[in-house]
């Protein structure tokens, strides 16, 4: 009986340890109207039938928004460290930051991305 109790506790712990944003990706998520939808794509489970498309879309969205913003700014407000983080490191840092800011989940993802960038790598003026 004690062994069954331990197994139940371990299973419960495993379920509770799952990422907060892990959910099946929906077609609606690919519209990326909210930060939550972007996080749904970025955190797609490998068992999700849309996993590859979702994660690729996530990375493409974040990098595309960054490149666009950097191209139109005459003086960038973001100063990356040297060496710059890899794309995966940057995305992972954004996901952690977003998880720590649940009040922003209904905001447009481009806005939250630049809040993250400005907060994480501000240029010293």
N, C-alpha and C positions, 0 to 999 in steps of 0.2 A: 504494500500500500504506500509506503514511504517513497518507493521508486516511482510509482505512478504520479504521486504528487510532484516530485521533482521534474518529471517529464512534462507535466502540465504547466508548471512554472516556466520551464525553458521554452516551451512552445508559445506561451503567452508573451514572454520577453521578446522572442523573435518577431512576433506579430507587431508588438508595440515599437520595435526598433525600426520598422519600415519607414522610409522617408515620408514626411508630411505631404509632399506634393505628388507622390506616386499614385497615379490613377491611369486608367485606360485613356489613350488619346482619342479625341473625337474630331470629326470634320470641323466642328466649330472652333476647336483650338487652333487650326491652321489659319484662321482669320486674324489671329493675334491682335485682338482689340484691347486685351487687358494683359497686365503683367502675369496674372494667374494662368492665362492661356499659354503664354510663352513658357512659363515654368512647367506646365503640363507637358509641353513638347520636349523641353530640355531634360526632364526627369523621367522620360518614358522608360518603362521597364523593358528589358531585353526580350521578355516574353510577349510584349505588345506587338500585334501584327503590323503596326505602323512605326516600329522602333527606329529603323534606319532613316526613314523619311523625316520623322519627328526630330531626331537628334541632328541630322544634317540641316534641317530647316532652322533649328535653334541656333546653331553655330553660324549659319549664313546670315540670319537676321541680325545677330549681335555684331558680327564683323562688318556686314554691309552698312549698318547704321553708323558704326564707328568711322569707317572709311569715308562715308558721305559727309559726316560732320567735320572730320579733319580736313576734307577737301574744300569746304566752304568757309571755314574759319580762317581769318587772316593771321591770327595769333592763337595757337591752341591754348585752351585752358587746362589741358590734361598733360601732365608731364610723367611719362612712364619711367620706371627705374631702369637702370642699365645693369644687366641685360633685361630686356622686356620679358614679361611673362609669356609663356607659350599660349597659343589660342586656348588649349584645354585648361591651363592654369587660370587664365582670365575668366573663362566661362565658369569654372568651378568657384572662383572667388565671387563672381556675380551671384551665382545660385545661393551661396552661403549668405551673402549680404541680403539678398531678397528674402530668404527664409527668416532673417532677423528683423525684417521690416514688413510684417504681415498687413499693416495698415495701408500699404501701397498696392495691394493685389488687384484692385479695380482700376488703377491708373494705367495710362498708355505705356506700353513697355519701353518705348524709346525714351520717355521721360525718366522712368526709373533707372534705365541703363545709364543715363548721363548724370543722374543723382549719385549713383554708385561710383562712376568714374571720377566725378568732381570731388567726392568725399574720399576716395581711395588714393588717387594720384593727383592732388591739386598742384598747380604750379605755384611756387613761392614768388610772391610779388613784392 
